[in-house]
């Protein structure tokens, strides 16, 4: 009877090992899928934010108003209303992105100004902002968009 137990133990061990390998693979696959989902979501968030800034900048003739308007639109998108020191710090850093977008879309018309050797790169400005945010807050700026904002009840007017 002992020889049967030996080969059954061998087969049981092989089955357990295969099961463990499958479980590990599923765990790794789930982690990889989660990472790819996050990368996709962040890529679309970048696109949407830059589209928002672009649309806002293009809608204003005054350069200062264009920058202020684009930052106001970002505040609205994030649900940031009122004065908050942390939010103001983020907006001060994000201003560089809006300025880069504006410089590319509406270069200064001042003929006396020295020509820039190279137009600013809005994508590079966004990347610098993201790096600043991550080093300052130890998380991705794009994670702010994961937070659900409470729905406010509609109020009927009489």
Backbone as CSV, one residue per row, in Angstrom:
resi,resn,N_x,N_y,N_z,CA_x,CA_y,CA_z,C_x,C_y,C_z
1,UNK,0.817,-1.195,0.000,0.000,0.000,0.000,0.864,1.263,0.000
2,UNK,2.022,1.194,0.491,2.906,2.348,0.554,3.274,2.863,-0.830
3,UNK,3.562,2.004,-1.836,3.906,2.538,-3.153,2.774,3.383,-3.757
4,UNK,1.509,3.017,-3.555,0.400,3.811,-4.090,0.382,5.193,-3.449
5,UNK,0.623,5.226,-2.162,0.623,6.508,-1.461,1.759,7.389,-1.975
6,UNK,2.868,6.808,-2.341,4.013,7.576,-2.804,3.720,8.239,-4.137
7,UNK,3.192,7.495,-5.104,2.925,8.116,-6.399,1.738,9.070,-6.322
8,UNK,0.780,8.786,-5.442,-0.337,9.721,-5.261,0.148,11.022,-4.610
9,UNK,1.065,10.884,-3.668,1.653,12.078,-3.041,2.414,12.908,-4.076
10,UNK,3.105,12.234,-4.970,3.844,12.917,-6.029,2.884,13.672,-6.946
11,UNK,1.778,12.987,-7.327,0.790,13.634,-8.193,0.078,14.780,-7.471
12,UNK,-0.221,14.595,-6.205,-0.862,15.654,-5.410,0.057,16.868,-5.316
13,UNK,1.331,16.632,-5.102,2.301,17.715,-5.019,2.378,18.466,-6.351
14,UNK,2.363,17.743,-7.459,2.403,18.367,-8.786,1.134,19.176,-9.041
15,UNK,-0.021,18.652,-8.624,-1.289,19.367,-8.796,-1.298,20.645,-7.954
16,UNK,-0.818,20.551,-6.722,-0.744,21.728,-5.852,0.211,22.774,-6.436
17,UNK,1.309,22.325,-6.984,2.279,23.237,-7.583,1.668,23.927,-8.810
18,UNK,0.958,23.189,-9.650,0.309,23.771,-10.829,-0.771,24.761,-10.407
19,UNK,-1.514,24.428,-9.387,-2.550,25.323,-8.884,-1.933,26.615,-8.349
20,UNK,-0.849,26.492,-7.613,-0.153,27.668,-7.083,0.394,28.545,-8.207
21,UNK,0.930,27.927,-9.250,1.457,28.685,-10.392,0.322,29.430,-11.100
22,UNK,-0.824,28.755,-11.232,-1.977,29.405,-11.869,-2.461,30.596,-11.025
23,UNK,-2.558,30.407,-9.729,-3.001,31.481,-8.836,-2.038,32.669,-8.905
24,UNK,-0.736,32.387,-8.900,0.268,33.447,-8.994,0.145,34.189,-10.328
25,UNK,-0.090,33.435,-11.406,-0.248,34.061,-12.721,-1.475,34.967,-12.741
26,UNK,-2.589,34.503,-12.192,-3.806,35.317,-12.146,-3.572,36.603,-11.333
27,UNK,-2.839,36.493,-10.234,-2.533,37.656,-9.406,-1.666,38.649,-10.192
28,UNK,-0.630,38.144,-10.871,0.241,38.997,-11.682,-0.542,39.638,-12.829
29,UNK,-1.413,38.858,-13.454,-2.220,39.370,-14.558,-3.162,40.471,-14.065
30,UNK,-3.786,40.255,-12.923,-4.687,41.263,-12.360,-3.924,42.547,-12.050
31,UNK,-2.716,42.419,-11.515,-1.898,43.598,-11.230,-1.513,44.313,-12.516
32,UNK,-1.165,43.564,-13.539,-0.793,44.161,-14.830,-1.989,44.862,-15.467
33,UNK,-3.149,44.230,-15.409,-4.366,44.851,-15.955,-4.678,46.144,-15.211
34,UNK,-4.555,46.107,-13.894,-4.816,47.311,-13.096,-3.854,48.436,-13.484
35,UNK,-2.579,48.107,-13.675,-1.590,49.096,-14.078,-1.931,49.674,-15.455
36,UNK,-2.286,48.823,-16.402,-2.640,49.286,-17.744,-3.913,50.136,-17.724
37,UNK,-4.881,49.753,-16.911,-6.104,50.553,-16.778,-5.781,51.942,-16.236
38,UNK,-4.902,52.000,-15.237,-4.511,53.282,-14.656,-3.769,54.132,-15.683
39,UNK,-2.847,53.519,-16.423,-2.109,54.253,-17.455,-3.056,54.809,-18.510
40,UNK,-4.039,54.021,-18.925,-5.027,54.475,-19.913,-5.845,55.628,-19.345
41,UNK,-6.329,55.461,-18.123,-7.143,56.499,-17.502,-6.343,57.793,-17.373
42,UNK,-5.087,57.702,-16.938,-4.265,58.898,-16.783,-3.960,59.540,-18.130
43,UNK,-3.756,58.738,-19.167,-3.499,59.292,-20.499,-4.711,60.084,-20.986
44,UNK,-5.903,59.561,-20.776,-7.102,60.285,-21.183,-7.341,61.508,-20.296
45,UNK,-6.961,61.425,-19.033,-7.091,62.587,-18.154,-6.146,63.698,-18.602
46,UNK,-4.943,63.307,-19.014,-4.013,64.308,-19.564,-4.626,64.978,-20.790
47,UNK,-5.111,64.159,-21.697,-5.721,64.684,-22.922,-6.884,65.610,-22.592
48,UNK,-7.771,65.171,-21.717,-8.948,65.976,-21.378,-8.561,67.289,-20.694
49,UNK,-7.584,67.242,-19.804,-7.145,68.469,-19.128,-6.532,69.443,-20.134
50,UNK,-5.687,68.930,-21.013,-5.052,69.803,-22.001,-6.083,70.338,-22.992
51,UNK,-7.095,69.546,-23.305,-8.168,70.029,-24.175,-8.947,71.142,-23.471
52,UNK,-9.216,70.953,-22.191,-9.911,71.964,-21.399,-9.113,73.275,-21.366
53,UNK,-7.824,73.179,-21.099,-6.967,74.362,-21.068,-6.911,75.011,-22.449
54,UNK,-6.761,74.195,-23.480,-6.697,74.708,-24.851,-7.961,75.459,-25.215
55,UNK,-9.104,74.862,-24.952,-10.378,75.513,-25.276,-10.533,76.828,-24.512
56,UNK,-10.136,76.831,-23.260,-10.260,78.033,-22.450,-9.329,79.134,-22.953
57,UNK,-8.100,78.776,-23.260,-7.116,79.738,-23.742,-7.553,80.319,-25.086
58,UNK,-8.075,79.487,-25.949,-8.486,79.944,-27.282,-9.701,80.871,-27.204
59,UNK,-10.455,80.772,-26.145,-11.666,81.575,-26.021,-11.450,82.971,-25.478
60,UNK,-10.211,83.355,-25.227,-9.944,84.669,-24.636,-8.900,85.413,-25.454
61,UNK,-9.129,86.686,-25.643,-8.174,87.527,-26.380,-7.065,88.047,-25.467
62,UNK,-7.390,88.334,-24.226,-6.434,88.864,-23.268,-5.608,87.715,-22.677
63,UNK,-4.289,87.841,-22.697,-3.398,86.765,-22.247,-3.593,86.436,-20.762
64,UNK,-3.681,87.462,-19.925,-3.858,87.218,-18.491,-5.210,86.560,-18.219
65,UNK,-6.219,87.020,-18.918,-7.552,86.431,-18.748,-7.580,84.988,-19.272
66,UNK,-6.826,84.732,-20.324,-6.761,83.369,-20.868,-6.174,82.407,-19.838
67,UNK,-5.086,82.824,-19.198,-4.454,81.980,-18.173,-5.385,81.819,-16.983
68,UNK,-5.916,82.915,-16.490,-6.820,82.864,-15.328,-8.050,82.018,-15.647
69,UNK,-8.580,82.179,-16.837,-9.762,81.408,-17.226,-9.476,79.920,-17.314
70,UNK,-8.311,79.566,-17.846,-7.974,78.142,-17.954,-7.809,77.513,-16.571
71,UNK,-7.193,78.257,-15.650,-7.024,77.736,-14.286,-8.362,77.654,-13.561
72,UNK,-9.249,78.600,-13.839,-10.593,78.541,-13.246,-11.337,77.305,-13.746
73,UNK,-11.171,76.974,-15.011,-11.829,75.792,-15.561,-11.289,74.509,-14.911
74,UNK,-9.997,74.483,-14.652,-9.406,73.315,-13.978,-9.953,73.202,-12.563
75,UNK,-10.052,74.333,-11.870,-10.635,74.323,-10.508,-12.051,73.748,-10.535
76,UNK,-12.833,74.182,-11.506,-14.204,73.674,-11.622,-14.181,72.176,-11.881
77,UNK,-13.316,71.747,-12.771,-13.217,70.321,-13.109,-12.861,69.481,-11.880
78,UNK,-12.022,70.032,-11.016,-11.611,69.315,-9.801,-12.601,69.484,-8.651
79,UNK,-13.552,70.386,-8.827,-14.500,70.638,-7.750,-13.916,71.488,-6.647
80,UNK,-12.905,72.279,-6.984,-12.241,73.139,-6.015,-12.878,74.516,-6.054
81,UNK,-13.663,74.818,-5.054,-14.223,76.162,-4.961,-13.755,76.786,-3.661
82,UNK,-13.746,78.077,-3.621,-13.265,78.764,-2.425,-11.755,78.834,-2.407
83,UNK,-11.252,79.450,-1.372,-9.807,79.631,-1.228,-9.230,78.504,-0.377
84,UNK,-8.181,77.893,-0.873,-7.479,76.835,-0.165,-6.007,76.976,-0.523
85,UNK,-5.161,77.044,0.479,-3.734,77.268,0.248,-3.120,76.170,-0.620
86,UNK,-3.480,74.928,-0.357,-2.956,73.809,-1.150,-3.405,73.873,-2.598
87,UNK,-4.684,74.193,-2.799,-5.205,74.316,-4.159,-4.516,75.465,-4.893
88,UNK,-4.306,76.564,-4.191,-3.641,77.720,-4.806,-2.211,77.379,-5.217
89,UNK,-1.531,76.579,-4.408,-0.171,76.157,-4.736,-0.167,75.306,-6.004
90,UNK,-1.110,74.386,-6.092,-1.218,73.537,-7.286,-1.508,74.394,-8.516
91,UNK,-2.424,75.328,-8.384,-2.777,76.185,-9.520,-1.592,77.057,-9.940
92,UNK,-0.792,77.509,-8.968,0.389,78.313,-9.301,1.369,77.494,-10.145
93,UNK,1.497,76.217,-9.835,2.381,75.348,-10.616,1.770,75.007,-11.983
94,UNK,0.468,74.815,-12.001,-0.218,74.469,-13.246,-0.252,75.652,-14.216
95,UNK,-0.052,76.839,-13.687,-0.039,78.041,-14.527,1.004,77.922,-15.638
96,UNK,2.133,77.283,-15.346,3.177,77.092,-16.352,2.666,76.299,-17.549
97,UNK,1.792,75.348,-17.287,1.218,74.545,-18.369,0.318,75.424,-19.226
98,UNK,-0.532,76.199,-18.587,-1.416,77.095,-19.330,-0.614,78.109,-20.144
99,UNK,0.452,78.618,-19.569,1.292,79.577,-20.286,1.954,78.934,-21.507
100,UNK,2.375,77.680,-21.364,2.987,76.974,-22.504,1.966,76.748,-23.613
101,UNK,0.753,76.363,-23.228,-0.307,76.164,-24.218,-0.589,77.482,-24.930
102,UNK,-0.716,78.542,-24.169,-0.997,79.856,-24.739,0.125,80.295,-25.683
103,UNK,1.361,80.076,-25.292,2.503,80.485,-26.116,2.524,79.757,-27.451
104,UNK,2.092,78.511,-27.449,2.071,77.738,-28.693,0.884,78.143,-29.562
105,UNK,-0.273,78.298,-28.942,-1.485,78.591,-29.711,-1.610,80.051,-30.113
106,UNK,-1.129,80.934,-29.247,-1.228,82.379,-29.512,0.100,83.036,-29.151
107,UNK,1.086,82.905,-30.020,2.384,83.514,-29.721,2.237,85.027,-29.558
108,UNK,3.095,85.623,-28.729,3.009,87.075,-28.532,3.124,87.816,-29.870
109,UNK,2.311,88.837,-30.025,2.284,89.587,-31.273,3.205,90.803,-31.222
110,UNK,3.906,90.998,-30.129,4.786,92.153,-29.972,5.970,92.016,-30.928
111,UNK,6.032,92.923,-31.888,7.085,92.857,-32.891,8.440,93.253,-32.317
112,UNK,8.456,93.997,-31.215,9.709,94.426,-30.585,10.295,93.356,-29.667
113,UNK,9.486,92.351,-29.352,9.954,91.294,-28.453,10.987,90.432,-29.175
114,UNK,11.932,89.940,-28.384,12.935,89.051,-28.955,12.287,87.717,-29.292
115,UNK,12.561,87.202,-30.467,11.973,85.908,-30.819,12.547,84.806,-29.930
116,UNK,11.679,83.919,-29.516,12.133,82.800,-28.693,12.836,81.789,-29.589
117,UNK,13.902,81.225,-29.065,14.632,80.234,-29.838,13.738,79.040,-30.144
118,UNK,12.919,78.692,-29.185,12.041,77.541,-29.363,10.773,77.771,-28.545
119,UNK,9.653,77.463,-29.153,8.386,77.623,-28.440,8.346,76.636,-27.285
120,UNK,7.711,77.011,-26.179,7.602,76.075,-25.057,6.799,74.842,-25.465
121,UNK,7.093,73.769,-24.821,6.424,72.503,-25.116,5.375,72.232,-24.036
122,UNK,4.085,72.321,-24.376,3.044,72.092,-23.369,3.105,70.698,-22.746
123,UNK,3.476,69.706,-23.534,3.558,68.337,-22.988,4.693,68.250,-21.969
124,UNK,5.818,68.884,-22.275,6.938,68.896,-21.320,6.555,69.677,-20.061
125,UNK,5.831,70.777,-20.237,5.378,71.558,-19.079,4.438,70.726,-18.211
126,UNK,3.562,69.963,-18.847,2.650,69.095,-18.101,3.430,68.020,-17.356
127,UNK,4.422,67.455,-18.015,5.248,66.421,-17.368,5.971,66.999,-16.152
128,UNK,6.516,68.211,-16.277,7.180,68.856,-15.137,6.190,69.082,-13.997
129,UNK,4.987,69.516,-14.351,3.956,69.720,-13.329,3.646,68.404,-12.627
130,UNK,3.464,67.343,-13.396,3.161,66.034,-12.803,4.276,65.588,-11.864
131,UNK,5.519,65.792,-12.271,6.653,65.405,-11.428,6.680,66.235,-10.153
132,UNK,6.425,67.542,-10.278,6.370,68.396,-9.095,5.273,67.906,-8.153
133,UNK,4.100,67.653,-8.695,2.969,67.231,-7.863,3.303,65.921,-7.148
134,UNK,3.832,64.947,-7.883,4.161,63.647,-7.298,5.213,63.780,-6.200
135,UNK,6.220,64.630,-6.412,7.250,64.778,-5.377,6.730,65.569,-4.176
136,UNK,5.782,66.465,-4.408,5.239,67.272,-3.313,4.208,66.502,-2.497
137,UNK,3.357,65.737,-3.175,2.228,65.086,-2.501,2.339,63.560,-2.434
138,UNK,3.406,62.996,-2.976,3.639,61.551,-2.968,2.485,60.751,-3.582
139,UNK,1.865,61.317,-4.583,0.846,60.604,-5.352,0.677,61.325,-6.681
140,UNK,-0.001,60.681,-7.583,-0.208,61.256,-8.899,-1.288,62.337,-8.862
141,UNK,-1.067,63.408,-9.590,-2.079,64.454,-9.728,-3.373,63.856,-10.265
142,UNK,-3.262,62.886,-11.145,-4.434,62.314,-11.814,-5.309,61.531,-10.856
143,UNK,-4.770,61.159,-9.703,-5.588,60.447,-8.712,-6.657,61.356,-8.128
144,UNK,-6.478,62.682,-8.265,-7.504,63.613,-7.790,-8.833,63.392,-8.517
145,UNK,-8.741,62.912,-9.735,-9.942,62.700,-10.529,-10.662,61.406,-10.147
146,UNK,-10.038,60.591,-9.286,-10.670,59.363,-8.805,-11.673,59.645,-7.698
147,UNK,-11.531,60.792,-7.068,-12.400,61.126,-5.946,-13.781,61.496,-6.467
148,UNK,-14.765,60.848,-5.899,-16.126,61.156,-6.303,-16.597,62.400,-5.569
149,UNK,-17.222,63.262,-6.339,-17.783,64.470,-5.734,-19.227,64.203,-5.382
150,UNK,-19.637,64.656,-4.220,-21.028,64.412,-3.829,-21.985,65.160,-4.748
151,UNK,-23.065,64.489,-5.071,-24.078,65.146,-5.887,-24.900,66.061,-5.008
152,UNK,-25.112,67.242,-5.502,-25.921,68.201,-4.761,-27.371,68.061,-5.219
153,UNK,-28.276,68.116,-4.277,-29.687,67.972,-4.677,-30.139,69.189,-5.493
154,UNK,-31.007,68.915,-6.428,-31.581,69.995,-7.211,-32.636,70.700,-6.368
155,UNK,-32.639,71.987,-6.461,-33.616,72.779,-5.706,-34.586,73.400,-6.703
156,UNK,-35.834,73.181,-6.440,-36.851,73.758,-7.336,-37.070,75.206,-6.974
157,UNK,-37.184,76.009,-8.008,-37.482,77.429,-7.785,-38.969,77.640,-7.937
158,UNK,-39.490,78.467,-7.083,-40.918,78.763,-7.142,-41.180,79.966,-7.994
